[in-house]
Amino acid sequence: MPGRDVSRSVQPHVTRAAVRAWVAVSVALGLSGCILTTDIPDPALQVPAAYKEAGRASATAATPQIDWWRGFKSRELTSLMEEAQTVNLDIAAAVARIVQADAQARITGAALLPTLNAGDQATRAKSSGSSSSGLTNSGHETTNYSSSLSASYEIDFWGKNRDAALAASETATASRFDRDVVALTTMAAVANAYFQVLAAQDRLRTANRNIASAERILEAIKQRLSAGTGTDLDVAQQQSVLANQRAAVPPLRQTLAQNAHALATLVGRPPEMIKVAGGSLNSIAAPRVTPGLPSELLIQRPDIRRQEANLAAATANVGSARAQFFPSIQLTGQGGYQSAALVSLFSPHAAFFSLAAGLTQPIFDGGRIRGNFDLTKAQQDELLQTYRKTVVSAFADVDNALVAVKQTSEKLRLQREVVTASRRAFQLAEQQLRAGTADIVTVLNTQLTLFQAEDALSQAQLARLLAIVSLYQALGGGWGPTAAGTTNAL
């Protein structure tokens, strides 16, 4: 108490005992900090110096831009991408999960703060008028008023509540990275569906040209039949070719419609309320994508960052589960006023209070705490292995995409040569047919080769564009640490 020297009334041996007790508590606190410290385990990752399939690509080149789709030089694609970012239902659901995770983090973190409650109460009671002697009276009526304030707080001595709050916070962070994963997947899906639409339109145009060519050849063969230089077999064979070309049209129209409907779903609208103009793959630019360094991938891909956050949350859960082995210290207090007369409720003599401190040490719980600790440790180990697999798979994704871009580009170059040669051969065969010097088998072979080569060219163009989109996605699609936690990261 201020102004009073109480040291004179304390015996020396008591003082020394208190000092020893305080030292023991201090040591225990230090030891407990060592015991309860839970660090994120080392994933022991082997990060390569460069991508296996990068070739001569510059390892120090800039990573993809966040609006990487603009590199394809398509206004309609850009418009669809921007619309999908704001109205896609999967992204909206992921944003809702962020709100849920934030709310859960606040709920869990509330245990770190004291609870405070206020109460006002008025009671009126009447006692029974009957007694053991058989006499009766009118009974006794009483009125009681009270106004109180109560508080309780658990001292987080071992970090149980702190670790639980940290785990919830890391889970909320993971939900933000999950939103970015969903957004990246959605952007890739929009690009892929749009290119599928363009490819189907190109293939339909090719099929219609092939049908027109087959009809010209059929007419020329019929003229030869009329002139006596052709046979019914020649006519029948060409009719078969023409029928096959016409039969190829419905599946292409189906593919076109299905991918247009997929685009409508991705922008959150029914198919009846969206119109995709499309065009041709020939109008799409093929941007050059450089992969950068493999070590940069660990911060470029939101799925890797999501697994990091999940692992951090699991590690914090381990610390919280370990702290449950130790005692919990609860402080409670209540104070207020209580009176039988309302006018004297807040008078000094009506005041009351109570203070209590309790310590609870688990002794036997049937193995619940041990089981919970083992469970959280196993969950931490599972997420550690999942994190390692995510990183390894990410490197493989980039290498696979690099191979795909390289090989599809080479395939497209060779296929263009095939189309050029096939078109030249078909033109010569058609000229000879009209001149009456061509073998009908040669004509049939050259036109079938050209039809197949032109259709394969559209598919090769599509394959290269899809490979480029896959590379953007494998590299994180321009996502970066600055985009984490936003609702418009892409």
Secondary structure as GFF3:
##gff-version 3
##sequence-region A 1 490
A	DSSP	three_ten_helix	7	9	.	.	.	ID=ss1
A	DSSP	alpha_helix	12	36	.	.	.	ID=ss2
A	DSSP	three_ten_helix	68	72	.	.	.	ID=ss3
A	DSSP	alpha_helix	75	87	.	.	.	ID=ss4
A	DSSP	alpha_helix	89	109	.	.	.	ID=ss5
A	DSSP	three_ten_helix	110	112	.	.	.	ID=ss6
A	DSSP	beta_strand	115	126	.	.	.	ID=ss7
A	DSSP	beta_strand	141	155	.	.	.	ID=ss8
A	DSSP	alpha_helix	160	227	.	.	.	ID=ss9
A	DSSP	alpha_helix	232	247	.	.	.	ID=ss10
A	DSSP	alpha_helix	249	266	.	.	.	ID=ss11
A	DSSP	three_ten_helix	271	273	.	.	.	ID=ss12
A	DSSP	three_ten_helix	281	283	.	.	.	ID=ss13
A	DSSP	three_ten_helix	294	296	.	.	.	ID=ss14
A	DSSP	alpha_helix	297	300	.	.	.	ID=ss15
A	DSSP	alpha_helix	302	323	.	.	.	ID=ss16
A	DSSP	beta_strand	328	339	.	.	.	ID=ss17
A	DSSP	three_ten_helix	342	344	.	.	.	ID=ss18
A	DSSP	three_ten_helix	348	350	.	.	.	ID=ss19
A	DSSP	beta_strand	351	360	.	.	.	ID=ss20
A	DSSP	alpha_helix	368	435	.	.	.	ID=ss21
A	DSSP	alpha_helix	440	474	.	.	.	ID=ss22
A	DSSP	three_ten_helix	481	483	.	.	.	ID=ss23
###
